[in-house]
Amino acid sequence: MLLEGPEKFTPMNKPEWSENTLLFGHTKDSIGYLTIGIPVVKRKLEGKLYVYTTIESIIKATTDRDKENITLVVFLSDFNKTWNLDSSRQLKEKFSRYIDMGFLQVIHSPLNIYPELGESVNFDEDSKTRRIWRSKQNIDFAYLQWYSKGLSQYYLQLEDDVIAAQNFYTDIKAFINKHFQIRWVTLEFSRLGSIGKLFRAETLPRFATYLLTMFNVLPGDLLLSTFRGLHQQVSSIQNPKGLFQHIGKISSMKGKLTPLTDFTFQDSFNFTLFDVHGENPPAKIFTNMAAAPGSLPEHAYHEIEKNSFFVVENMRAQTYYKLVYSAPINISRIIVSTGNPVLRTGIMKWGIVRVGLGTGGEECEPTHFVGRLFEGEFDSEIQEYTIPSNVICISLGSSRSEPKPVIIRKIRVTLS
């Protein structure tokens, strides 16, 4: 089934649909300069904090004068309506000043805007879970854009796990002015996916219609590329520096990690903000990995000093980093982080986590496969890997040799 277009959102003779959408906030008396749209869905564990960080960064990066010309629309779009309403009240409590001044609006939608999401007309290799996720995201973007079309001159698409650069608003206005006489469909302020894509307000109904028509064909960022081409913008127009950085390692898609960053982002950010801290259970460490001079295996497992890590000069296949415990333990979560968190260099591309049961000591054989690292990251709980009971050792290894030095930044083990 394909949606027919924005009529899905605007029933005949019912223009008040957008009024029923608004949970908290109000429209301003005049058209603003920029609307920022952010769809939000429920995430696991530390991921539930991302949206607050996103909103706070936008607030911090804009002056009160800026806020008079900006509307931030947060669309609570999870299928769990109770979660949406609870989250809206939390946003109201935390950001009441900005809601009262008309800077922040919180909206939701009826569930009947979504058709059957599992079917794809594009014969790709995506799982049904991913097809549902990307199809829903397209409809969320369309709903948010259709709601926002009359609020400001320009519309900026963000996601709920980014931070904004200082002075991003000034930089966006300058970039728009620089391209004022050029025919463009979208200007880009991030290299990642649908983040930081800017449209003229009059373009939103057309793009929303396109998303709804093609919602189950391609992901939103690829649909934007084809839409742009259909409207004679052959190539992307990117700001030299990224103005929005992706910080959300925990994806909005069930079972997925997204350790993606924009290396052109013009500001710095503490990527350890959402790290899981605490003492690891005592363990003996054994490794046959080739350590870089001055780098110790303990630096990855014990927080000996801030930002300590273990550097492997020449990662060979079948080498190991092994943790051995004095008695069997039950583990609820294993986290492994490798590489530079911003540049994504030094990651362990072919990493595998295994555990061993039974005999202790260095002879412990970690024969039970737990899971693979994704883009240098591993989180058993987020990736939904099962860890057996009575673990006596944990092993991190690589299924292939890595051509460049690898940074094992952090290993965290949480007991049940």
N, C-alpha and C positions, 0 to 999 in steps of 0.2 A: 504494500500500500504506500502510495506517495501522498504527502499532504498537498493540498491544492494551493496553499499560499496563506498570506496573513489574514484572509477571511476567517481562518481558524481562530484568530484572536479577536476579531472584530465582527461579531454576529450582527446580522441585519437589524438596524434600528436600536442597537445597544452600544452607543458610544461610551457608556460609563464603565466598560470593561476595565480600563486602566485605573479607575477610582477604586474598584474592588480589589485590585492588585496591591495597592499601597497598604502596608502594615504600619509603618511609622515614617514621619516626615511630611513635607508639604512642598508643592511647587512654588517657585519664586514668581514675583510679579512680572518679571521681564525675562526675555530669552537670554541665557548665559552664553559664555564663550565656549566652554568645554564641559561635556558630560563624560564621566568615567564609569564604565559598566563592569561589574565584577559578579559572575555567577559563583555561588558557594554551595558545596555539597559536604556531607558528613565525611570526616576522615578519622582514621584510627589513631589512638595514642597521642603522640606529640603533634600530629597533624591538625588536631582541633584548634591549635593555637595560631596557625598560620594566618588566618583571615584577620585576626586582631593586629598582628604585626604589620600586615599589608595596610590596613586602614590607618594605623598609627603613623606609619612612614609617610603616607600621603598627607596626613594632617601636619606632621612635623615639617614637611618640605614646602608647605604653602603658607603664605601670610594671610591675615584676616581679609585683606583687600583681595588677594587671589581667590579666597573662598567665596567671595561675593559673585565671582564669575564662573565658579566651578560647581557642578552637581555630581556627587558620588552616589551611584545607584548600586546597592548590594542586593542581588537576586538570590534568595534562599530557595534552591531548586532541588533539594533532596526529595526522593520518593517518600521518605518518612516525614509526614506532615507535622507530627508531634515535635520532632527534632527541629523542624523549620520554625515553629511557633516559639519553642523554648529558646532557640538561638536568637530570634528577633527580640525577645524580651531582654536577653543578655546584652545585645547590641544597644538597645534602648537605654539600659542602665549604665553602660560603660561610656556611650557617646551621646548622651542626652543633649549636651550643649550644641553639638553639631547637627543633630536632628532638628532641634528647635530653630536654629538659624537657617534651615533650608539647605545646608551643605550636604547632608547625608539623608538619603531615602532608602528604606528597607522594603522590598517587595517580595511577593510570592506568586504562585500561579496555581490554577486548578490542575489536577492530575490528568484531566481529559484532553489536554493539549498534546499528549504523547500517544502516537500510534503504536503498533507492534514494532519493537525496536530490534529484534534479533535477526531479522532477515536483511541480507545485503544483496543488492543487484550487481555489485562489483565482485568478480570471482577472484578474491585475494585469499591470502593464507591466514587472515586474522581469525582468532577464536571468536566464538559467539559472545563471550563476555566482553571482549574488546569492541566488537561491532555494536553491541548495546551501548557501551560507554561512549563511543565516538558519535553515534547517532543521536543520543540524548544531548551530548554537548552541542551539536549543531542546532538542535531545537532550542536549547537554553540560550545560545547566542542570539538566535533569531528573535525569541521572545523579548529578551533584554533590549535588543536594538529597536524593535518595534515600539516598545514602551518609551524608549529614550528619544525618539526621533524629533520631538518637538521641544525638547528642553534647552538645547544649546545649538550654536553654529556648527560645532564639531563634536565628534564622538570618538572616544578612545577605549579600545577593548583591552581589558586586563584579565588576569586570573587571580584566584584567592590565595596564592602562595608566592607573591613577589614583594619586593620593596622598591620604593621610588627613590631616584637620585635627588639630591638637593637641587633646587632651582629647576626641576624638570618642567614646570609650567612655563617659565620664562624661555627655556630652551625650545620647547614645542612651538611657542608663538613665533620665535625667531625663525625656526625651520619652515613653518607655514608661510611666513612673509617672504622668505627666500624663494619659495616655489609658488608664489601667488599667481603668476601669469602662466604657469604650466598646467596643462590638463593632466590631472592625476586622480586616481580612484582611491588610493591609500598611501599614506606615508608611514614609515616603519621606525619604531624607536626601541626595538629589541630584535635580536637575531633568532629568537626562539618561538616556534609555533605561532599561536594566535596572540601572543603577548605583545602589547605596545603597538597595535595596529590602529591607525587613525583614519577616520572617514569624515567627509562632509555630511551634515545631517540629512541633506536631501538624497544622499546615496543609500541611507539605511533601509528604506522600504524595499528598494530593488535587491539589495544584498540579502536582507532577511527573507524575501521571497525565494531567492536562489537557494539559500540554505535549506529552507523548508521543502523545496522541490527535490533537492539532491541530498537530503539529510542522510540517506543510507547508502550513498555511493562512495564518498570519499571523506576523510577527516577534514575538519574546518579549515586548517591552514592550506591544504591542497585545493579545497574549493575556492578559497580566496585567490589563489594564484590563477586558477582558470577564469574566475569572475573578472579579475583585473585584466587578463588578456582579452576577454570578450569586449572590454570597454577601452581598448586601445592603449592601455598602459603595459608596454611590453616587458619591462624589467622593474624590479623593486627599487624604490627610492628610500634609502636608509640614512638615518642620521649617523654621522661618523662614530659617535659614542652611544652605547646603550644607556637608556634612561631608566630601565626597569630590570631588576635582577631576579631570577628564579631562585627561590630558597627552599622549596618544598620537596624534600627527599621522599616523603610519603605521598604517593599518588592518590588522586581521587578515584582511580580505578582499583577495584579490589585485587589484592595480591601483587601489586606492582610498585616498584621503586622508580623514582625519576630524578636521579642525581645529575641534572642538567644545569649548566650555568652559561651565562653570556659573558665571554671573556672580554668583550668591549665595554662592559659596564663601567661608567666613569667614576663611581665612588667605591669605597671599600665596605665590607660587611663581615661581621663575625659569624662565620658559618658553624661555629660550635654552639651557637645559641640554643639549638634544639637537641644537642647531644644528650645522651643518657649518661649520667654520672653515678658514681658510687664505687665502692670497693668490690673488685672481683674476688671470687673465692680463691684462697691460697692454692698455688699450683707450682710444680716444677716445670721449667721450660727447656725443651730440647729442640735443636734445629740444626740442619746441615745446609742451610741457606748461606750464601756468601755475603756477610755483612760488610757494609761500607766502613772505612776507617772511623773509629770513634762512635759508631752506632751499635747499640746493644739490643738484643731481643726483648729484654725486660721493658724497654721504652714503649712497646706497643700494648703491653698487658697491664703494667702498673703505671699509675699517674705519678711518676717520679718527679717530674717538673712540668710546668705548663707547656702545652704544644710539643711534648716529646713524642718521638716516633722511631720506627726501626726501618732503616734503608737497606735494601738488598741490591747489591751491585749487579749481580748476574743471576737472575732467576731461571733456574733450570727445571724442566719437567721432572716430576717425581720427587723433587726436594720437598722438605716438610718443615713446618713450624708446629711443634706439638706441645700441648698443655697436659700435664699428667697430675691427677689428684690423688691424695692419700687414701681416699675412700670413695665409693660410688656416690654420685650426686644426681639430683633431679633438676633439670634445667628448663626454664620457661622461655628463655630468649637468648639468642646469640647474635651479636652485632659485629660486623667487620667493616672497617672503612679504610680505603687505600687511596693514595694519590693526593695531589694538591686539590683542595676542595673548590677552588675557583677556576684554575686553568685546566683541571682534570688531566694533568700530566702525572706520570708515575703510578698509574692505576694498575691493578692486577686484573688483566683482561680475562684470564682463563682460570680464575680461582675456584677451588672446590673446598667445601667444608665437610669433614667426616667426623664421626665419633666412634670410640671404642668402648666395649662393655667387658667387664670381667677383670682379667689380670692387670695389675698396676705396674708401675715402673716404666723405664724407658722402652721396655719390650712390648708395652701395650700396643695392640694393632687396631688402628681406627678403620675398621672394615665397613662400618655402616654409613652409607652415603646420606647426607642431610640435604645439601643443595649447592647451587652454583652462585657465584658472585655475578651481579649485573652491573656493568659499567663501573667495576671496581668496588661495589658496595654489596653488603649482605645483611639482611635482617630477617631472621627466621620467622618472627611473628608477622611482620608485614607481608613477606613473601609466602606465608602460610606453609612453611616447611614443618614437618613433624620431627620432634626430637625424642628418642626413646628414653625410658627411665634407666636409672643406675649407670650413668655415664662415668667412666673412669679416665677417659682422655678425649681431647679434641684435637683435630689436625686441620691445619690450613695448608693447602698445596696448590700447585698449578698443573693443569693437564698438558700444557705446552710450555716451551721455553719462551720467556719474555725478552724481546730484543733490547729493552732499555731498563735502567734501574727502576725498582719498584719501591714505593713508600708504603709500609704497613703502618697506618696512622693510629689505628685504635682497634682493640679487640675487647668487647664487653660481654660478660657472661652473667646472666641474671638467674638466680635460683628460684625454683618453684616454691 
